[in-house]
Amino acid sequence: MEFLFTHLQPGSVVPFYCDTDSMFVGLTNSRPRTEDMTTEEKLRALYDPIVRPDMKDSWESKWKDWFVTTDSVHDQRKPGKLKGIMHRV
């Protein structure tokens, strides 16, 4: 969560539920997503619009270390990466 709070605009991410192995967050100001988008494109649609301008370079260099961005088994099974289902509410 600290990575998100450091890199995203204040108030743009709200944790709704967290425990030892999961979290559910609400985001503001995301772009629309479609079924034909890749996992990375969907994540970019969610997060890129709310990255702090002064943290863009840091975000670009680190965000793939924090999120599963591909369908590869290695990426999906890497400990510590945020994996998830991206639903619209």
C-alpha atoms as an extended CHARMM CRD file, in Angstrom:
* protein
*
        89  EXT
         1         1  MET       CA              0.0000000000        0.0000000000        0.0000000000  PROA      1               0.0000000000
         2         2  GLU       CA              2.8670000000        2.3750000000        0.7320000000  PROA      2               0.0000000000
         3         3  PHE       CA              3.9500000000        2.2330000000       -2.9240000000  PROA      3               0.0000000000
         4         4  LEU       CA              0.4660000000        3.3060000000       -4.0130000000  PROA      4               0.0000000000
         5         5  PHE       CA              0.1550000000        6.0680000000       -1.4340000000  PROA      5               0.0000000000
         6         6  THR       CA              3.6010000000        7.4180000000       -2.3670000000  PROA      6               0.0000000000
         7         7  HSD       CA              3.0460000000        7.4420000000       -6.1280000000  PROA      7               0.0000000000
         8         8  LEU       CA             -0.6560000000        8.2240000000       -6.5300000000  PROA      8               0.0000000000
         9         9  GLN       CA             -2.4750000000       11.5060000000       -6.0280000000  PROA      9               0.0000000000
        10        10  PRO       CA             -3.7590000000       12.0000000000       -2.4760000000  PROA      10              0.0000000000
        11        11  GLY       CA             -7.3050000000       10.7240000000       -2.1190000000  PROA      11              0.0000000000
        12        12  SER       CA             -7.2270000000        8.8060000000       -5.4120000000  PROA      12              0.0000000000
        13        13  VAL       CA             -6.8670000000        5.3700000000       -3.7980000000  PROA      13              0.0000000000
        14        14  VAL       CA             -8.9040000000        4.1410000000       -0.8530000000  PROA      14              0.0000000000
        15        15  PRO       CA             -8.3150000000        0.7510000000        0.7860000000  PROA      15              0.0000000000
        16        16  PHE       CA            -11.6200000000       -0.9500000000        1.5380000000  PROA      16              0.0000000000
        17        17  TYR       CA            -10.3510000000       -4.2340000000        2.8690000000  PROA      17              0.0000000000
        18        18  CYS       CA             -6.9220000000       -5.5780000000        3.6980000000  PROA      18              0.0000000000
        19        19  ASP       CA             -5.7130000000       -8.6740000000        5.4730000000  PROA      19              0.0000000000
        20        20  THR       CA             -2.5480000000      -10.7420000000        5.4140000000  PROA      20              0.0000000000
        21        21  ASP       CA             -2.9060000000      -11.8840000000        1.8110000000  PROA      21              0.0000000000
        22        22  SER       CA             -5.4000000000       -9.6470000000        0.0660000000  PROA      22              0.0000000000
        23        23  MET       CA             -6.6450000000       -6.1190000000       -0.3880000000  PROA      23              0.0000000000
        24        24  PHE       CA             -9.4770000000       -4.3800000000       -2.1370000000  PROA      24              0.0000000000
        25        25  VAL       CA             -9.0320000000       -0.7740000000       -3.2120000000  PROA      25              0.0000000000
        26        26  GLY       CA            -11.1870000000        1.8970000000       -4.7790000000  PROA      26              0.0000000000
        27        27  LEU       CA             -9.6790000000        4.2270000000       -7.3660000000  PROA      27              0.0000000000
        28        28  THR       CA            -10.7760000000        7.5640000000       -8.8000000000  PROA      28              0.0000000000
        29        29  ASN       CA            -10.3910000000        9.0460000000      -12.2770000000  PROA      29              0.0000000000
        30        30  SER       CA             -9.6090000000        5.8640000000      -14.2000000000  PROA      30              0.0000000000
        31        31  ARG       CA             -9.9230000000        5.4890000000      -17.9720000000  PROA      31              0.0000000000
        32        32  PRO       CA            -12.3920000000        3.0110000000      -19.5200000000  PROA      32              0.0000000000
        33        33  ARG       CA            -11.2370000000       -0.5720000000      -20.0250000000  PROA      33              0.0000000000
        34        34  THR       CA            -12.3160000000       -3.1130000000      -22.6240000000  PROA      34              0.0000000000
        35        35  GLU       CA            -12.1850000000       -6.8950000000      -22.7530000000  PROA      35              0.0000000000
        36        36  ASP       CA             -9.6650000000       -6.8710000000      -25.6170000000  PROA      36              0.0000000000
        37        37  MET       CA             -7.0480000000       -4.9340000000      -23.6030000000  PROA      37              0.0000000000
        38        38  THR       CA             -3.9960000000       -6.7150000000      -22.2390000000  PROA      38              0.0000000000
        39        39  THR       CA             -3.4720000000       -6.9340000000      -18.4920000000  PROA      39              0.0000000000
        40        40  GLU       CA             -0.8840000000       -4.1580000000      -18.6940000000  PROA      40              0.0000000000
        41        41  GLU       CA             -3.2120000000       -1.9190000000      -20.7050000000  PROA      41              0.0000000000
        42        42  LYS       CA             -6.0040000000       -2.4400000000      -18.1580000000  PROA      42              0.0000000000
        43        43  LEU       CA             -3.6800000000       -1.5790000000      -15.2790000000  PROA      43              0.0000000000
        44        44  ARG       CA             -2.4490000000        1.5190000000      -17.1100000000  PROA      44              0.0000000000
        45        45  ALA       CA             -6.0660000000        2.6080000000      -17.6570000000  PROA      45              0.0000000000
        46        46  LEU       CA             -6.6630000000        2.2920000000      -13.9170000000  PROA      46              0.0000000000
        47        47  TYR       CA             -3.4940000000        3.8100000000      -12.5070000000  PROA      47              0.0000000000
        48        48  ASP       CA             -1.7940000000        6.1160000000      -15.0420000000  PROA      48              0.0000000000
        49        49  PRO       CA             -4.4270000000        8.8840000000      -14.7110000000  PROA      49              0.0000000000
        50        50  ILE       CA             -3.8720000000        9.1340000000      -10.9460000000  PROA      50              0.0000000000
        51        51  VAL       CA             -0.0680000000        8.9810000000      -10.7520000000  PROA      51              0.0000000000
        52        52  ARG       CA              1.3400000000       12.1390000000       -9.1750000000  PROA      52              0.0000000000
        53        53  PRO       CA              3.0950000000       14.2540000000      -11.8360000000  PROA      53              0.0000000000
        54        54  ASP       CA              6.2530000000       14.5100000000       -9.7130000000  PROA      54              0.0000000000
        55        55  MET       CA              6.3480000000       10.6920000000       -9.3450000000  PROA      55              0.0000000000
        56        56  LYS       CA              5.8690000000        9.7070000000      -13.0250000000  PROA      56              0.0000000000
        57        57  ASP       CA              9.5010000000        8.6990000000      -13.5620000000  PROA      57              0.0000000000
        58        58  SER       CA              9.6030000000        6.6660000000      -10.3670000000  PROA      58              0.0000000000
        59        59  TRP       CA              6.2570000000        5.0360000000      -11.1930000000  PROA      59              0.0000000000
        60        60  GLU       CA              7.4180000000        4.0410000000      -14.6820000000  PROA      60              0.0000000000
        61        61  SER       CA             10.6270000000        2.4990000000      -13.3680000000  PROA      61              0.0000000000
        62        62  LYS       CA              8.9830000000        0.5260000000      -10.5170000000  PROA      62              0.0000000000
        63        63  TRP       CA              5.3210000000       -0.2370000000      -11.1390000000  PROA      63              0.0000000000
        64        64  LYS       CA              5.9290000000       -3.5500000000      -12.9210000000  PROA      64              0.0000000000
        65        65  ASP       CA              7.8090000000       -4.7330000000       -9.8210000000  PROA      65              0.0000000000
        66        66  TRP       CA              4.5660000000       -4.2920000000       -7.8460000000  PROA      66              0.0000000000
        67        67  PHE       CA              1.8690000000       -5.5260000000      -10.2630000000  PROA      67              0.0000000000
        68        68  VAL       CA              1.3200000000       -8.6490000000      -12.3430000000  PROA      68              0.0000000000
        69        69  THR       CA              1.3220000000       -7.1620000000      -15.8450000000  PROA      69              0.0000000000
        70        70  THR       CA              1.5170000000      -10.2800000000      -18.0360000000  PROA      70              0.0000000000
        71        71  ASP       CA             -0.0630000000      -13.7060000000      -18.3480000000  PROA      71              0.0000000000
        72        72  SER       CA              3.2600000000      -15.4880000000      -17.7930000000  PROA      72              0.0000000000
        73        73  VAL       CA              3.3680000000      -17.9990000000      -14.9480000000  PROA      73              0.0000000000
        74        74  HSD       CA              6.6030000000      -16.4550000000      -13.6640000000  PROA      74              0.0000000000
        75        75  ASP       CA              4.9590000000      -13.0320000000      -13.3490000000  PROA      75              0.0000000000
        76        76  GLN       CA              1.7390000000      -14.3880000000      -11.8310000000  PROA      76              0.0000000000
        77        77  ARG       CA              3.5220000000      -16.5130000000       -9.2190000000  PROA      77              0.0000000000
        78        78  LYS       CA              6.1400000000      -13.9710000000       -8.1450000000  PROA      78              0.0000000000
        79        79  PRO       CA              5.7600000000      -13.3030000000       -4.4100000000  PROA      79              0.0000000000
        80        80  GLY       CA              4.9050000000       -9.7660000000       -3.3780000000  PROA      80              0.0000000000
        81        81  LYS       CA              3.2790000000       -8.6910000000       -6.6300000000  PROA      81              0.0000000000
        82        82  LEU       CA             -0.2640000000       -7.3600000000       -6.5660000000  PROA      82              0.0000000000
        83        83  LYS       CA             -2.4600000000       -9.7960000000       -8.4310000000  PROA      83              0.0000000000
        84        84  GLY       CA             -6.0910000000       -9.2570000000       -8.9520000000  PROA      84              0.0000000000
        85        85  ILE       CA             -9.3380000000       -9.0810000000      -10.6710000000  PROA      85              0.0000000000
        86        86  MET       CA            -10.1910000000       -5.6460000000      -11.9990000000  PROA      86              0.0000000000
        87        87  HSD       CA            -13.9150000000       -5.0340000000      -11.6240000000  PROA      87              0.0000000000
        88        88  ARG       CA            -15.9660000000       -1.9620000000      -12.2700000000  PROA      88              0.0000000000
        89        89  VAL       CA            -18.4970000000       -0.9250000000       -9.7010000000  PROA      89              0.0000000000
